[in-house]
Amino acid sequence: MSRVWNFSAGPAALPEEVLRQAAEEMLDWHGVGIGVMEMSHRSKEFVSIVEQAEADLRELMAVPANYRILFMQGGGLGENAIVPLNLMGEHKVADYVVTGSWSAKSQKEARKYGTVNIAATSEASGYTTVPSMAQWKLSADPAYVFACTNETIGGVEYPFEPDLTQIGRGEVPMVADVSSHILSRPFDVSKYGLLFGGAQKNIGPAGLTIVIVREDLLGKASPHCPSAFDYKTVAEHGSMYNTPPTYAIYIAGLVFQWLKRQGGVPAIEAQNIAKANLLYGYLDGSGFYENRVDRACRSRMNVPFFLKDESLNDAFLAGAREAGLVQLKGHKTVGGMRASIYNAMPLQGVQALVDYLRDFAARHG
Ligand SMILES: *Cc1c(COP(=O)(O)O)cnc(C)c1O
């Protein structure tokens, strides 16, 4: 068996150690004679798996005691509807900061449920930057402010944590879609009312969505909100109101344990900085490739880049495949290439990519 370096934006590479452990436990988890996929979600074995996963995530992200961690389904796009259904409340106005494809989709979905005010947008730059807090224009009484703090497609990451107290609006809950950089860097959870992320970028298999929500925001759902998506109902049932994505939670739990063995979020952040510096550093100095994102807002997780001579794109991708580097084609709306280098991608994989980039440039430059 030979594994390749997988730069997929999601579902994305998982730590090999985790996959090996899951393979070993596939038929018989801890001597119970059945695998995790076959267990009742109400069994004491599965309840121990979910409780450990939650405790590990709480520890890794230093989630304060007045926040609930929910294991949900529906993905990031599901949350685009579930958030307004839970939080828009009676005044039905919410403010959105638009910095790329994902937040643009979020604000569009929210319009089904109420009034959306665009508090700031970087559309004029072609979504290559992030408006500073000073540029955010909030409406008079929004139910929440929404941002996507890592735009997976554009490769744009907030260089600051949104903090509404800085603009005198600390009473408004900040909601963030952190799907593609959760656990890649520290977050001060106390600055947010709610954080959500699909698991398939930086945590585990598709099908699991993580929601971290401040307790005072529970119980505000619209009467039209499906019970299975009402945060209060999900919280009261310990994420077991309906059958949760059990196997995805189990794999996420193994990833959390793996992350703790790496030294937790500060250690993985240091790795992520080293990986990003290696890749951007090479691209910038090459004269052959380019990244077009504002340097201060470049994502550590998703690195879109272009060959200056785009007629070489097909040869580039074919050669990459031969060198054992896959999923480098850029998103169709952006074009060019994109390398996603989440937590599970080791420095060695990024080095292999840079070696190939250099070699390809030398042959075609
Ligand atoms: C991938 C992604 C989504 C979409 O997630 P689905 O699970 O496909 O619904 C939403 N937001 C961000 C930032 C993403 O990276």
The ligand as an ORCA input file, in Angstrom:
! r2SCAN-3c Opt
* xyz 0 1
  C     -16.666     23.343      3.579
  C     -17.245     24.579      4.178
  C     -18.627     24.759      4.327
  C     -19.645     23.777      3.777
  O     -19.767     22.682      4.529
  P     -20.810     21.513      4.146
  O     -20.474     20.500      5.178
  O     -20.514     21.083      2.747
  O     -22.173     22.060      4.293
  C     -19.083     25.914      4.940
  N     -18.222     26.853      5.377
  C     -16.893     26.715      5.236
  C     -15.991     27.792      5.740
  C     -16.366     25.576      4.632
  O     -15.023     25.446      4.505
*
